Amino acid sequence: MNELKIEPYYNQPNENSFLYRYLTIDKLLDLLLSERISLVRLNLFNDKLEGSSLKHLFLNHFSELAKKDMQSQGGTFGIVSLTVNPTERNKQSREREIFQDTNYASCWYINNYESVAMWQLYSKSDSVAIKIPYEVLNKELLNGNFEINSKYDKLKFGAISYHRFKNIENVEQTKIKTDTQGFIKDSSFDHEREFRIMVENKDSEKKHLESRGILLDEDVLELNNSNEIKVKYLKLNNFKELPFEIIFHPECQKWHKKNIEKIIQQFNIKFNIIDSELTNTFK
């Protein structure tokens, strides 16, 4: 197995913070069975700007300003469709696509208490949240107390920096140290208060080129899809000894709570299992 570079992102949570991950029951079972955390490829996330750099945002913004200025002058510019800086903008877009294709992330919620919004957005009534002190998980990551199931180059972790992408003047004043791909997002996502564990594999899975006269195009596409790695797994070596808590969904039924408690007992895991502090909020 190759040696993993561990790089904490500059923006780390308060040492007294907790990390939450809201899980459906199938994901909880996978966690308990395999003692691992799933890291999903970035191009499968809902945010299509994942992996954008501030440089790319600046380029697009000022190119569009230049385009409007030229068109306002009338004449040929006023009637011709313009694209300013197409070569560099295409280069930046392609770099973002490559980044999305070669990076995998696990996303956690940073806070000292639960979130109504996160329960509603990322769970169902039979779901749970897992909770762990940030300083504990931070120590495990820094000490390399984990294994990853497939190829990787480096692991980064830290809190997302949020910027109002439309307010480019404000973004322009941002210190350069915050311009780390995969760790900046538009402030429309700031309700997520995200802590991210991200694994990079610069060499994405090899694609099979079309073999003309041998394979049909659709067969090549199917072959490529079957070889894609959409999820990587980070297995925690000290999983059962870590102070995880499992929190029932605020609307969880009693019979479902009992089933989850039995599952935990069968795995011989001593995690605390508690009711949500927001139970009354959902009544």
Salt bridges, closest charged atoms under 4 A:
GLU7 OE2 - LYS154 NZ 3.52
ASP30 OD1 - ARG36 NH2 2.91
GLU50 OE2 - LYS185 NZ 3.62
GLU50 OE1 - ARG196 NH1 2.95
GLU64 OE2 - ARG89 NH2 3.06
GLU95 OE2 - LYS91 NZ 2.78
ASP101 OD1 - ARG41 NE 3.83
ASP186 OD2 - ARG164 NH1 3.40
GLU192 OE1 - LYS185 NZ 3.34
GLU194 OE1 - LYS185 NZ 3.49
GLU194 OE2 - ARG196 NE 2.74
GLU210 OE2 - ARG212 NH1 3.45
GLU228 OE1 - ARG41 NH2 3.69
GLU228 OE2 - LYS207 NZ 3.22
GLU245 OE1 - LYS131 NZ 3.91
ASP275 OD1 - LYS257 NZ 2.80
